[in-house]
Amino acid sequence: MLAKEFIIKRRKDIELVMKKGYMHQTPLFGMLVYNGKEVGDKRFGFIISKKISKRAVDRNRIKRLLTEAVRKNIEKFEDKKWVVFLAKKSLLGLKYEEVEKEILKIKTLP
């Protein structure tokens, strides 16, 4: 489980990242990254749309996979950045190792 201090909870903060951040695409997910004056420590948000799957079980599994991969590799992300993950349908049915491998490819973001 990702610690509370690393999670973006407020809708206002996620909208800020979506509006002012830049997009980084991978085959499994999109990442919106924001580095602004009001940003504190690194934080992460996760958006898994119903377009991915109508079943809440599938959406929750994707969220758990992404949060666990981020938690184990949190040092790969630079400080003072907010990242919002936008899940893609290709995440359905994947194992944790495959998701973690994609996170490791990212390394540190510019």
N, C-alpha and C positions, 0 to 999 in steps of 0.2 A: 504494500500500500504506500502510495506517495504521501509524504508528510504534508500537513495542512499548509505550512508556510510556502510550499512550492506550487500550490494550486490557484489558478485564477477562477474565482467563484462568481464575481459580479458580472452581470450581463454588460454593464457599462464598460468594464475593462476589456471584455472580449470584443465589443464593438470598436473600441479604441484600436486594438491590435488589427482588426479587420480593415479599419479605415486608413490607418497610417503605416501599417506594416508592409513588408514585401513578401512575396510568395516564393516558396521553394518547393518544387514538385519532385516526388519520387513515384515509382510504380505502385506503391502501397498506400501512400497518403500525401496530402499537401500540407505544407507548413507555412503558417503566417508568422513572421518574425518581426518584432518591434523593439526598437532601442531608442527610447526618448528620455527627456529630462525627468519626467515624473515616475520613471521606472525604478524600482528598488532592486531587490535580488532577483535571481532567475525564477520564473514562474511558468507554469504550463496549463493549458486548457485543452479540452478534447471535445470535438463535435462529431457525433455519429448520427447522421440523418436517418429518417425512416425510409429514405430512398435506398439506403444500403440494404436494409431488411425490415420487414414489417414486424418481425418477432423481436420482442424486447430481450429475449435470451441471447440472440445473436449480437445485438447491439451492445449489451452488457459485456459479453465475452470479448468483443473487439476493444472496448474501453479498458478492460482488465489487462489485456495483452499489451496495449500501448502504455498504460501507466506503469506496469511492471518493467517493461523495457526501458522506459525513461528513468525509473527509480534506480535500476541497476547501473545505468550509464549516465547518471546526472552530471558527473564531472566532465563529460564530453561537451556539454553546453557551456558557453561563455556566461560569465556573470553579467548582470544588468541587462538581461534580455528576457522578453516575454515571448513565448511560443504557443501558438494554438494549432493543434493537429486536426486536420480535416480528413476523416477516414474515407477510403475508396472501397468500392465493392470487392476489389481483389483481396481484401483482408479476410473475407469470409472463409472459414475452413482452414486457415493457416495455423501452423504451430508456432509456439513462442520463439523458438530458435530462429525461424525465418524472419519474424518481425524484429527481433533483436539484431540480426545481421544487417537489416536495412537501416536501423538506427545507427549502428556502428559505421556504416558507410558515410554517414553525414559528417562525422568528425566534429570539428568546431566550426561554427557558422561565422561568416564575415561580419 
